[in-house]
Amino acid sequence: MIKKLTEMSTHQLGQIMNIWLHSNIEAHSFISRDYWVGNYNLVEQMLPKSDIYVYYQNDEIIGFLGLDNNYIAGIFVKKESRNKGIGRELLNEARKEKNELTLSVYKKTIRQ
C-alpha cells in the first residue's frame, strides 16, 4: 500500500531515515559512509518539509519517495525488497499529482 504522508510521526521518520541511511551507503560505495552519516541530521530536518510517499508492507515502511516541488530528491527501498517494482509504484503514485518530475543520479550508482 502506498500512502502520501501529510503528517509524519517520530516512528515513521525513524523508519524512513533508517532506509535513507542504509540505502545510500549500500548504493553509493564510491562515497564515504561518513558523508551520509554527516548529513543525517540535515536530511532528518528536511524530510518533514517535503512531499513523502511511503510504501507499506504489513504496517512497516519498506520504501519511500521524497519530492521537493517537482524534483525527486530520492527513491529508497529496503535492500531485501528491491527489484520488486516498489520504486516504480512510488514513482507512478507521485506522477498522479505532478505533470512533470525531474531526478538526478550519480553516474556511478549501481543497481542492487
C-alpha positions in Angstrom: 0.0 0.0 0.0 1.3 3.5 -0.9 0.3 6.5 1.2 1.3 10.2 0.9 2.2 11.4 4.3 0.6 14.7 5.3 2.0 14.5 8.8 4.9 12.3 9.9 5.2 10.7 13.3 8.5 10.3 15.1 8.2 6.5 14.4 7.6 7.0 10.7 10.5 9.5 10.5 12.8 6.9 12.2 11.8 4.2 9.8 12.3 6.5 6.8 15.7 7.7 8.0 16.9 4.2 8.6 16.0 3.3 5.0 17.6 6.5 3.7 20.9 5.9 5.5 21.3 2.2 4.7 20.2 2.6 1.1 22.6 5.4 0.4 25.5 3.6 2.0 24.7 0.4 0.0 24.1 2.1 -3.3 26.9 4.6 -3.2 30.0 2.7 -2.2 32.1 5.3 -4.0 31.1 7.9 -1.4 32.4 7.7 2.1 29.9 6.3 4.7 30.9 9.4 6.8 29.3 11.7 4.2 25.9 10.0 4.7 26.2 9.9 8.5 27.3 13.5 8.5 24.2 14.6 6.5 21.8 12.5 8.5 20.5 15.3 10.8 20.1 17.8 7.9 18.0 15.2 5.9 16.0 14.4 9.0 15.1 18.1 9.3 14.3 18.4 5.6 12.1 15.3 5.2 9.0 16.6 7.1 9.0 19.7 4.8 8.9 17.5 1.7 6.2 15.5 0.0 6.8 11.9 1.1 5.2 8.9 -0.4 5.7 5.7 1.6 5.2 2.0 0.6 3.8 0.0 3.5 4.0 -3.8 3.8 2.5 -5.4 6.9 2.3 -1.9 8.6 6.0 -1.4 8.0 7.6 1.2 5.8 9.8 -0.6 3.3 10.3 2.2 0.8 9.7 5.9 0.1 10.0 8.7 -2.4 10.8 12.2 -1.4 9.7 15.2 -3.6 10.8 18.8 -3.3 8.3 20.5 -5.6 8.8 18.6 -8.9 12.3 17.3 -8.0 12.6 13.7 -6.9 15.1 14.0 -4.0 15.3 10.2 -3.8 13.6 6.9 -4.1 14.7 4.5 -1.4 13.7 0.8 -0.8 15.0 -1.6 1.8 17.6 -3.9 0.4 15.6 -7.1 0.8 12.6 -5.5 -1.0 14.4 -4.1 -4.0 13.9 -5.1 -7.7 10.2 -5.9 -7.0 8.7 -2.8 -8.6 8.2 -0.8 -5.4 10.2 2.2 -6.7 8.2 2.2 -9.9 4.9 2.1 -7.9 6.1 5.0 -5.8 7.1 7.0 -8.9 3.7 6.2 -10.5 1.9 7.5 -7.4 3.9 10.8 -7.4 3.1 11.2 -11.1 -0.6 11.2 -10.3 -0.1 14.6 -8.7 2.7 16.1 -10.7 2.7 16.6 -14.5 6.5 16.9 -14.6 9.2 15.3 -12.4 12.9 15.7 -12.5 15.6 13.5 -11.0 19.4 13.5 -10.7 21.5 10.3 -10.1 25.2 9.7 -9.5 26.8 8.3 -12.7 28.4 5.5 -10.6 25.3 4.4 -8.8 24.8 0.7 -9.1 21.5 -1.2 -9.2 21.2 -3.6 -6.2 
